[in-house]
Amino acid sequence: QVQLMESGGGSVETGGSTRLACTYSDNRLALGWFRQAPGKEREGVVAIDRDSVVRTGDSVWGRFTIVKDTAMKILYLDMNSLKPEDTAMYYCAATYRLLGSSVLLRAAEYEHWGQGTLVTVCS
C-alpha cells in the first residue's frame, strides 16, 4: 500500500524560502509535487521518475528544486524566491507506472495522493 505524507508549509513572506517534505513508502515510485490554488486546476510543480529524471514546471523554474533522500524515503521540495502566486495547497503524488518525461508533471498520471499542505505567501 502506497503511503504519502506531506509536512511543512505555513505562511512565508514574499521573497522568502521554505521546505516541504513528503514521506513515501517505496523507492520504486515515481514522485511529484503538485499544487492547487483556489479556483485553479492542479498544476505540476516538480517531479522525479524512477530513474531520477526530474521535470520542473515553467512557473517555478529556477526557484523550486527537489531533493530525494532514498535512505529515509523523503522527497523534499525546496521553494525559494516565493511569490504570492505560489500560494496553494501542495500535494505529493506517486505512481508505480513508468512515466515518460513528457508526462511527469501531468496530475492524471498519478493515482496516489497525500492529504496536502498549505503554503501561503504573504505580500
Disulfide bonds with the S-S distance in Angstrom:
Cys22-Cys92 2.05
